[in-house]
Amino acid sequence: MKKIIIVGIGPGNTGDMTYAVQEAVSEADVVVGYQYYFQFVRPFLRPDCTCIDTGMKKERQRAEQAFDLAEQGKTVVVISSGDAGIYGMTPLIYEMRKERDADIEICSLPGISAFQKAASLLGAPIGHDLCVISLSDLMTPWETIERRIRAAAVGDFVTAIYNPKSHGRYWQLYRLQELFLQERSGETPVGYVRQAGRPEQEVKVTTLRDFNPEDVDMFTVILIGNSQSYIDEGKIITPRGYYREDASDDLKPGQQIMIQSFRRIESELQNKEIPLDHKWALLHAIHTTADFEMEKILYTDDGAVETLYHKVKDGTLKTIITDVTMVTSGIRKGALQRLGVDAKCYLQDPRVAEMAASEGITRTQAGIRLAVEEHPDALFAFGNAPTALMELCELIRKGKAHPAGIIAAPVGFVHVCESKHMVKPFKDIPKIIVEGRKGGSNLAATLCNAILCFDDAEQLKPGRDL
């Protein structure tokens, strides 16, 4: 039967060419391909084999010649670099068979792709889900390419980039870097290999922020890691998760779910270039509310979370005062016990109702007044009552309260924004504020928990005290 064999000859040396491809080439009457690639198959050709070159960017003519020769009864092998099915000749041959209604068998033999060769030289960058994108807009509109770039960046795929640059295409790679930086950390590993597998081979490892598009040319393949990729001794490693699974064997199901949730949230943050202690509070806030607007409205003083954690660790912060009992209930009892911290709410204290009635103030205001008398240097956390937060501000101004820190997250419509504005002038007090009208007892409690478990932030391992 008449037959065309399409083969991927690998990235450019005989050691990376499969035996099946070598055997097919050795049996060919005719090899059709781009002239540059003939040098890689010549050692396997029969002396009477004919090589037909159709020139650069002549893929359609190349395919037509292959069909013409196959219809004459020749054994025709069409060669592509890398794998013939990846930006190679295989799809075109199949399309042309349909167009010509040709009674010709097609056989495709895989080859090692350039991105696979590049990955082996860079370490282990493609250990998890990946995609491959070509920046050539000869046959694909740039709008489509950019949409695919965005999807790859948002989807946290390890991404291989083909055709990154040419004499006429100089800006596309800069645009790709810009799009990825909108979704990925600047520390994301990037590796690129020029002339992979060939004598001119060059291998480089850098980061997404420091990557210079001017360093690459049309013979370069680029690999961008995902959010879990890291650089170790000059190599890029993208973990599959084996060690993480082993390490989580002793974790409770609730903590495992929380860890997975935090990783998912971190991958979806718009701005990943933020200090660790702010990020830790932000991850807790988003995890509690499923509201990514927290990125815009959660304010923390520089180092506030870390400062308050160290106050807990060194014993100078022993008490957390809350405006309502729901905040107290949400603070993890295991963390409080582990660290020797007491969480208190005065709302149910018998003295509160009497003071509120006699002074004409709210019960939460009265609770804060009593709390300040007994614990003026506590961490104060507000998740409900703006009047209670305003009361604390007044007591600070009178010199009666000296809080170790303030979590300002009251929720509502009356005096809520004003109460949060009143807190900000206290420059010497570490503050965490949920700006605007949003807030709530759950938020105030989770921000307390973020402080109490800050030593787990670097490993992104929340939920120890669940």
N, C-alpha and C positions, 0 to 999 in steps of 0.2 A: 504494500500500500504506500502511496505517496506520503511523504512525512517531512515535517520541519521540526528540528530539535532546537529549542531555545535554551541557552545555558548561561548561568551566572559564573563568571570566571574568578570571582572574588575581588578583593581590593587591589591586587597588583603584584602578587608573587606566587610562584608555583606551590609553595608550601601551604598556601591558603586556598588552593583549588581542590575541590573534591575529586575523588577517584572516578566517580561516575561522569563528571564533566571531562576529565582527561580522556577517558575511554571514548566518549561521544565525539570529541574533537579528533581523536586519532582515526576514527572510522569515516570522517566526513569527506565527501567529494569536493564540497565547496564550503568555505567559511565566509559568512557575510558579517561585516561589522565596521566599526570605526577604526581607521588605520592604526591609531595610537595603541589599541588593545591587541593588535596582532602579535606584538613582541612577547606577550605573556603566554600565548598558546603555541607559538612556533615550534618549541621543542617537541610537541606531541603530534604535529601534522605529518601526514604521509607526504612523501616527495612529490607526488602528482596532485596534491590537494591545491585548489585554487582559492586565493584570498581576494575577496571583492570589497573594496572600500568605497562607501558612498559619501564620505566626507562628513564634517561636523554639521549638525542640525539637519541631516537628510534622513531622518528615521523612516519617513513614509516611503521614500524611494528604496531604502534598504529592505523594507518589508516586501515591497512589490517585486524586487529582484529575487528575494527568497522564494516567493510563490512561483514566479516564472521558472526558476531553476528546479523547484520541487516537481512542478508539472511536467518537466522534461525527464523525470525519473532520477534526478540527482539526489544524493544524500546531503541535505543542507543543514548546516548548523549556524544559527544566528547567535552571536556573542554579545553579552552586555557585561559591563563591570559590576562588581558586587553581586547582588541577586537580581536576576533579569525581571523578576516580578515587582521590584521596588524601584519606581521611576525608570524602568527598563523597557525592553522590547516586547515582553510577553503580552501585556494588554493590547498593544497595537496589532500583534499577529492574530490574536483571537478576533479582534474587531474586523480586521481585513478579511479573514476567512468568511465571516458572516457577510460582509459587503460583496465579496466576489462569488459567494455561494460555492466555495471551492471544496472539492472532495479530497481534502488533505488532512491527515492526522497531525495533531500538534502535541508535542511532548515538551514539558518544561522541567529543567533540572535546576534545583536551587543552588545558590552560591552564598558564600559569606559576605554579608553586606558591609559597606564601609562603616556604618555606625556600630556594627558588632566588633569589627576590628579595632575601631577607635576606642570602644568601651574596654576591650581587653588591655589596651595600652594604658588606659587611664585608671585602671583598678577594677572597681565593681560598681559603676554608676547606674547600670540598668537592672538592678536587683529587684525592682518593683514595677508597677504599671507604668507604661511609657507610650509615647506617640512620636511620630516622625513627620516633620513639616518641611516642605520645600519652599524657599523664598522666591523661586523663579516665577515671574508673572507672565511668561510667554504664552501659556495656555490656560492660566487660572487668574481671574481678576484679583487685584490686590485687596479689594474689599472682602473677598472670600478668604484670602490668606490671613488677613488681619483678624477676621472673626474666629478662625481656627487657632490663631496665636492666643487670643484672649481666652478661648475655651481651655487650651492647654495650661495656661497660667493659673486660671481660676480652679481648674480641676486638679491641680497639684501633680500633674504628670511629669515624670522625667521626660525631657523633650530633646530629640535629636533634630538638628537643623542641617538640611541639605541645601546646596546652591546658595550659600549665604551672601554671595557677592559676585559681581562680574564687572567688566569695564563700564557698562552702562548702568548697573544697579549698585549704588553706593550708599543710599540712605535707608534701605529697608531693614538692615540689621540694627541700625541705631533705633529705629522705631520698635523693633522686636524687644530690644533691651529696655526701652522706655515702658512698654506694655507689661513686661514681666516684673519690673520694679514696682509697678502699681499693685501687684498681687503677692510678690515674694520678697523675702528678706534680702537685703543687699549682700548678706553673707552666704547666700545660696551658692554652692560650688558650681563652677563652670569649667569644663575641660574642652580643649579643641586640638585636633590632630590634622596636620597637613600632610598630604601624600601618604596616607596610612598604608603600611606594609611595603613601601617602596624605598629605594636608597635615600631619597630626599626627605624622609619622614621627620616631622617635628611634632613634639608632644608638649602641651602646656596646660597648667592647672591654675585657676585664679578664682575670683568670686564674681557674682553678677554685678556688683557695684564697680569693681576694678577692671572688669572686662573691657578691652579696647577693640572695637570693631575694625580698626585699621590694621590689626595684627593678622587678619585672615584674608584669604583669597578664595577663588572658585574651587580650589582643590582641597578645601578645608571642611571637615565635619565638626560640628559643635554639639556638645552634650550639656544640658542644663539639668542639675539635680532637682529633687523635690524638697519638701520642707524637712524631711528626715535625713537627707544626704549630708555627709560631712567629709572633711579632708583629713587624712591621716597619713603622715610621712609622704606627702606629695601625691597621694592617690585619693580618688573619690570613691566613697563607699555609700551605697544606698541600701540600708538594711531591709531585709524581707520581713523581719519580726521574730526570728527564732529566739534570740536572747531575751527580747521583751516578753515573749510568752513564758519562757522559763522563769524569768524574774517575777512574773505575776502569779505564779502558781500559789503563793502564800497570801495573795490578796483576796479580800472579801469581794463578792460579786458587785456590791454597791460601789466600792472603790474602783474596780476595774471599769465600770461604766462611766464613772466620773472622770477617770483618766482619759478614756476615749473621747469623752465629750470635750474636755479641755483641749485636746489635740485638734479636734475638729474646729473648735472655736478659733484657736490660734491660726489655723490654716486659712480661715475666712476673714481675718482681720484686714482692714484696709491699710492700716499703718502698723507695720511690724517693727519699725525702728523706734521703739520706746523703751525706757528704762525697765529693768526687770520688776522692780517693786510696784510700779504703776501697772505693768502688764498683769501681774499677779492679781491685783485688786480688780482690774478690768475683766479678766477671765472669770473671776468669781461673780462679778455683777452680771455679765452676759449669761453665764450658766444658770443663774437664778431667775433671770427675767426673759431669756431668749430674745433679748432686745439689743440689736447691734448699734442702736443709737447711743448706747452707753459709751461708745468710742468718742462721741462728740461731747457728752454731757458729764462724764465722770472726771472730776478734777482731783488731783492729789498734789500736795506740796512736794517739792523735790525730796525724795528719800523718806517720805512720811511713813510708809508701810514698814520699811526696814528699821527706821528709828524707833517706832513703837514696838516692833518685835524685840529689839535689843533691850528696851526698857522692861519688857516682860521677862526676858531671859536673865537680866541682872537683878531682878527683884524690885526695881523701883516702881514698876507698874503692877499693882496687886489687885486692882478693882476696876470693873467695867460697870458704869451706871447707864441704864437705858431709860428712855422716856415712857415706854409701855412694856407690859409683860410679854407681848408677842416677840419683841426683839430679844429679850432675855431667853425665851424658849428656843429661839433659833440658833443661839450660840452653842457650839458643840460641847457637851458636858465632858466628853473624854479629853478634849483639849484643855478645858479649864482645870480639870483635875490633874492632868499631866504637868501643867505649868504652874499650878498653885495660884490660880487667879479666881476671884469671886465675881460673879455677875449678879447685879442687884437692880431691882426696880422698886421704887418707893410708892408706886401708885396704890398699892393695897395697904399701906401703912395707915393705921387708925388716925394718925395725926394729920394726914393729908386732907381728908374731908373737912376737918375742923378748921385748918388753916385756910383752905380754899374759900370756905363760907365766910370766915371772919375778914379775910383780906380782899374778897371780891375778885379772886383770880381763878384760873382753871386748875383742875386737880393735877394736871401734868406740871404746871408751873410750881405748884406747892411741893410736888415730889422732888423737883430739881432743887428747890431751896433747902429742903431737908437733906438731900444728898450732899449738897455742897458743904453744909455744916459738918457732916461726918466724913466726907471723902472729897475734899477740895482738889486733890491732885489725881483724881481718877481719869480714865478714858471715858468720855461721855459719847454715847451713841444714840442718835435720834432717827426714828423711822416713821413717826406718825405726827407728832405735835409741834408745829412751828412756834407756838407760844412758849413751849418748854425750851426750845433752842434760843429764843429771844431772851428768856429769863436768864439762861446761862451767860449770854453775852453781857447782859447788864451786871451780873454778879462778877464777871471778869473785870469789867470796867471799874467796879467799886473795890477791886482788890480782894474780894472774898473767895474767888475761885481761881485755881491755878492748874487747869487741866493738863494731864500728860498728853492728851490729844483729843480731837473732836471728829466724830463721824456725823456729817450733816446730811441726812436723807429723808427729811419729812416730806410728806406727799399731800397734795391738795391744791386749793385755789385761793385761799385767803391767807395772806401774810407768808406764804411758803417761800416765794422767791426772795422777798425782803429779808426773811430770817437767814437765808443762806448768804446774802450779801453782807449781813451784819457780822458774819464769822470771819470773813476774809481779812479784815485789817489786823487781826491778831497774828502777826508775822512770826512770832516766836513759838507758836503752838502748832504742832503737826496736824494737818487737816486733810480729811477726805470728804469731798462734797459731790453730791449728785445735783447738778445744776438744774434750774428751772422747776417746773411743777412736779416732775416725776420723783419717785422715791418709794418708801414703804418699809415696813418692819422687816420683811424678808431681805431687802437690800442692806439695811443697817446691820442685820445679823451676819450676812455672808461677808460683809466687809470686815467685821470683827474676826470672823473665822480666817479670812485671808491674812490678817496680822498674826494670828496665833499659830498658823502653819507656814509662815514665810520661809522657813528653812527647807521646805519641800519645793520651793518655786523653781530653783535652778534645774531640777530634774523633771519639772512639770508633772509632779506626782501628788495631786490633791487627794483628800478624802481619808487621810490616815486615821482620823478620829470618828469615822462613821460608825 
